[in-house]
């Protein structure tokens, strides 16, 4: 079961964005897998946020490895 937090009831620091930013992202249809409406409530999926962080980290690590392999990055 996803780790959902109702945006309207989220305390500061509970979700990584402000409430207004979440509402803006939702209205712009950004990150539909992370900010979703169920009934008339808007939720933030913390599990999806963690997946996005892990994905970004993996990309950066792979890029750094590739640069080191090419000799363009120094430790």
Secondary structure, 3 states (H helix, E strand, C coil): CCCEEEHHHCCCCCCCCCHHHHHHHHHCCCCCCCEEEECCEEEEEHHHHHHHHHHHHHHHHHHHHHHHHHCCCCC
